[in-house]
């Protein structure tokens, strides 16, 4: 029995030494690979498109921990991605896309290179680690999905410090590309009104992502997230461009790109809310459904059960512009503006808007108070494009209808109609000049002005009928003769005195 115990003991020691020997040999191989520096070769597939000048950046995103498993670097740790446990190709692809977004969001520094005419790029001097490789430019070649690769890696029991990768790539002609537009709004279930009211964020950012699966686990590409920034507006938009025609799924996400399920209650900082789809919207967008109009759209509505800080009740102010000439509606070449002010004196401008002639525009304005849910009064005036009220003396129109607009919970809409009537300008009469006409011998004098306008004429030396039959021409001749005779008598008297 003793010899059996000795055999077992010797065998155990031998196996233990063999194990340590294998680990030491493996470790030596890894160290040898590390000592010479890692080398990565990226070789593009021939898609029939230009293969030169395609840029890549390689980011070191992971390392082997003391347990011999891959772990993310500190910058990316806790962002919803786990390297350990990745098994299927779809999982590796999804992790690469998520990490590509996070690397850009965290402004990570990478090692960059560019392909030659044969579509090959080489990066040398790389340290041990898990690398994320992301395409940077070269879209004429096609679209290359982000991918993960390790340096060094083991093959047939041998650790190698050079890895060659043939990345997934596809090319879509421009005329076969489409887009998806995403719209975002927010509302609040008011417990007093028992209805949902639209909200205006003072400054908020939402995120939406495009995925290839209906669970939001497989992102589409490295650039799969869009930020929707809403500052003082109730509706924000984002779009995904240059999409090959196939089926996509759109989700609202958090800032790390994690998909948020629709119709499932969420809670952030004590605020309860749910992401809903707008009417007639679907998360599934099939860009092949309508070949004539391949673009797609989806709308999300976040309904809050608690009013978040920095969100205001949205009011609507409708401004109608009428232009009149007399009592008739006309359209003129002028452009009209309305300024909305916080004060009656028109010194605190909220906004200035171009008006639609003989039409109505709608302006979003918030309610007042600390929480944006208290009554507020706005004042609406005709202004120029800079928001300066027009001058009554110099403005070419008579303005009426400028008014105040009072908004409050339960009365979130108000309207103002501003009417512009063209001013009637009365021209100053021009005096009629007096004409001096010299008659030609043998002709008649015509067109002599008379007081009060008009003229008279004396054809043939005869005067027109005036109600008096006295021959005026003869009377004038007698007066001339008498004057001549008087002059002759005076001349004779002067000669006698001499």
Long-range contacts (C-beta under 8 A, 24 or more apart in sequence): 26-159, 29-158, 29-159, 30-128, 30-152, 30-159, 32-159, 33-128, 33-152, 33-159, 33-160, 33-161, 34-127, 34-128, 34-152, 34-161, 36-161, 37-124, 37-125, 37-126, 37-127, 37-161, 38-124, 38-125, 38-126, 38-127, 38-128, 38-151, 38-152, 38-161, 38-162, 38-163, 39-122, 39-123, 39-124, 39-125, 39-126, 39-151, 39-161, 39-162, 39-163, 40-122, 40-123, 40-124, 40-126, 40-131, 40-133, 40-149, 40-151, 40-162, 40-163, 40-164, 40-165, 41-120, 41-121, 41-122, 41-162, 41-163, 41-164, 41-165, 42-113, 42-115, 42-120, 42-121, 42-122, 42-123, 42-133, 42-164, 42-165, 42-167, 43-119, 43-120, 43-164, 43-165, 43-166, 44-115, 44-119, 44-120, 44-141, 44-144, 44-166, 44-167, 44-169, 45-119, 45-166, 45-167, 45-169, 46-119, 47-141, 47-142, 47-169, 47-170, 47-171, 48-171, 49-140, 49-141, 49-142, 49-171, 50-140, 50-141, 51-115, 51-117, 51-118, 51-119, 51-141, 52-115, 52-116, 52-117, 52-118, 52-119, 53-114, 53-115, 53-137, 53-138, 54-114, 54-115, 54-119, 54-121, 54-135, 54-137, 54-138, 54-141, 54-144, 55-112, 55-113, 55-114, 55-115, 55-135, 55-136, 55-137, 55-138, 56-112, 56-113, 56-114, 56-115, 56-121, 56-123, 56-133, 56-134, 56-135, 56-136, 57-110, 57-111, 57-112, 57-133, 57-134, 57-136, 58-110, 58-111, 58-112, 58-113, 58-123, 58-126, 58-131, 58-132, 58-133, 59-99, 59-103, 59-108, 59-109, 59-110, 59-131, 59-132, 59-133, 59-134, 60-110, 60-126, 60-127, 60-129, 60-130, 60-131, 61-99, 61-103, 61-129, 61-130, 61-131, 61-132, 61-148, 62-129, 62-130, 63-128, 63-129, 63-130, 64-128, 70-130, 70-150, 75-106, 75-108, 76-102, 76-103, 76-106, 79-256, 80-256, 80-257, 80-258, 83-130, 83-148, 90-218, 92-147, 92-148, 93-145, 93-147, 93-168, 93-218, 94-217, 94-218, 94-219, 95-148, 96-132, 96-145, 96-146, 96-147, 96-148, 96-222, 97-145, 97-146, 97-218, 97-219, 97-220, 97-221, 97-222, 97-224, 98-219, 98-256, 98-257, 99-132, 99-146, 99-148, 100-132, 100-134, 100-146, 100-222, 100-223, 101-219, 101-222, 101-223, 101-224, 101-225, 101-257, 102-256, 102-257, 103-132, 103-134, 104-222, 105-255, 105-256, 110-134, 112-136, 114-138, 126-151, 127-151, 128-152, 133-165, 133-167, 134-222, 135-222, 141-169, 141-171, 142-169, 142-170, 142-171, 142-172, 143-169, 143-170, 143-171, 143-172, 143-221, 144-168, 144-169, 145-169, 145-221, 145-222, 146-221, 146-222, 170-244, 172-242, 172-244, 176-244, 176-245, 177-241, 177-242, 177-243, 177-244, 177-245, 178-243, 178-244, 178-245, 178-287, 178-294, 178-295, 178-296, 179-239, 179-240, 179-241, 179-242, 179-243, 179-295, 179-296, 180-210, 180-239, 180-240, 180-243, 180-248, 180-250, 180-285, 180-287, 180-295, 180-296, 180-297, 180-298, 181-237, 181-238, 181-239, 181-295, 181-296, 181-297, 181-298, 182-208, 182-226, 182-228, 182-237, 182-238, 182-239, 182-240, 182-250, 182-297, 182-298, 182-299, 182-300, 183-235, 183-236, 183-237, 183-278, 183-297, 183-298, 183-299, 183-300, 184-208, 184-228, 184-230, 184-235, 184-236, 184-237, 184-238, 184-252, 184-299, 184-300, 184-301, 184-302, 185-234, 185-235, 185-236, 185-278, 185-299, 185-300, 185-301, 185-302, 186-230, 186-234, 186-301, 186-302, 186-303, 186-304, 186-311, 187-301, 187-302, 187-303, 187-304, 188-303, 188-304, 188-307, 188-311, 188-313, 189-303, 189-304, 189-305, 190-409, 192-409, 193-409, 193-410, 196-303, 197-313, 197-314, 197-409, 197-412, 198-234, 198-313, 198-314, 199-234, 199-304, 199-311, 199-312, 199-313, 199-314, 200-232, 200-233, 200-234, 200-311, 200-312, 200-313, 200-314, 200-364, 200-366, 200-372, 201-230, 201-231, 201-232, 201-233, 201-234, 201-310, 201-311, 201-312, 202-231, 202-232, 202-310, 202-311, 202-312, 203-230, 203-231, 203-232, 203-310, 204-229, 204-230, 204-231, 204-310, 204-311, 205-229, 205-230, 205-255, 206-230, 206-236, 206-252, 206-300, 206-302, 207-252, 207-253, 207-254, 207-255, 207-257, 208-238, 208-250, 208-251, 208-252, 208-253, 208-300, 209-250, 209-251, 209-252, 209-253, 209-257, 209-259, 210-240, 210-243, 210-248, 210-249, 210-250, 211-248, 211-249, 211-250, 211-251, 211-259, 212-247, 212-248, 212-249, 213-249, 214-249, 214-283, 214-284, 215-259, 216-249, 216-251, 216-253, 216-258, 216-259, 216-260, 216-261, 217-259, 219-257, 220-248, 224-257, 225-253, 225-257, 232-366, 233-364, 234-314, 234-364, 243-287, 244-287, 245-287, 245-288, 245-294, 246-286, 246-287, 246-288, 247-284, 247-285, 247-286, 247-287, 247-288, 248-284, 248-285, 248-287, 248-296, 249-283, 249-284, 249-285, 250-283, 250-285, 250-298, 251-283, 252-300, 252-302, 262-300, 270-306, 271-304, 271-306, 271-308, 272-304, 272-305, 272-306, 273-302, 273-303, 273-304, 273-305, 273-306, 273-308, 274-302, 274-303, 274-305, 275-300, 275-301, 275-302, 276-300, 276-301, 276-302, 276-303, 277-301, 307-371, 307-373, 311-372, 312-366, 312-367, 312-371, 312-372, 312-373, 313-366, 313-367, 313-372, 313-373, 313-409, 313-412, 314-364, 314-365, 314-366, 314-412, 315-364, 315-365, 315-366, 315-367, 315-376, 315-407, 315-412, 315-413, 315-414, 316-362, 316-363, 316-364, 316-365, 316-412, 316-413, 316-414, 317-362, 317-363, 317-364, 317-365, 317-378, 317-380, 317-405, 317-407, 317-413, 317-414, 317-415, 317-416, 318-360, 318-361, 318-362, 318-363, 318-413, 318-414, 318-415, 318-416, 319-353, 319-355, 319-360, 319-361, 319-363, 319-380, 319-415, 319-416, 319-417, 319-418, 320-359, 320-360, 320-415, 320-416, 320-417, 320-418, 321-355, 321-356, 321-357, 321-358, 321-359, 321-360, 321-417, 321-418, 321-420, 322-358, 322-401, 322-417, 322-418, 322-419, 322-420, 323-357, 323-358, 323-397, 323-419, 323-420, 323-422, 324-419, 324-420, 324-421, 324-422, 325-421, 325-422, 326-421, 326-422, 329-358, 330-422, 331-357, 331-358, 332-357, 332-422, 334-396, 335-385, 336-382, 336-418, 336-420, 337-382, 337-383, 337-384, 337-385, 337-387, 338-380, 338-381, 338-382, 338-383, 338-416, 338-418, 339-380, 339-381, 339-382, 339-383, 339-387, 339-388, 339-389, 340-365, 340-378, 340-379, 340-380, 341-378, 341-379, 341-380, 341-381, 342-378, 342-379, 343-379, 344-379, 344-404, 346-379, 346-381, 346-383, 346-389, 349-387, 350-378, 352-383, 352-385, 352-386, 352-387, 354-385, 355-418, 360-415, 365-407, 367-407, 367-408, 367-409, 367-412, 373-409, 374-408, 375-406, 375-407, 375-408, 375-409, 376-406, 376-407, 376-408, 377-404, 377-405, 377-406, 377-407, 378-404, 378-405, 378-406, 378-407, 378-414, 379-403, 379-404, 379-405, 380-404, 380-405, 380-416, 380-418, 382-418, 382-420, 396-422, 396-423, 397-421, 397-422, 397-423, 398-422, 398-423
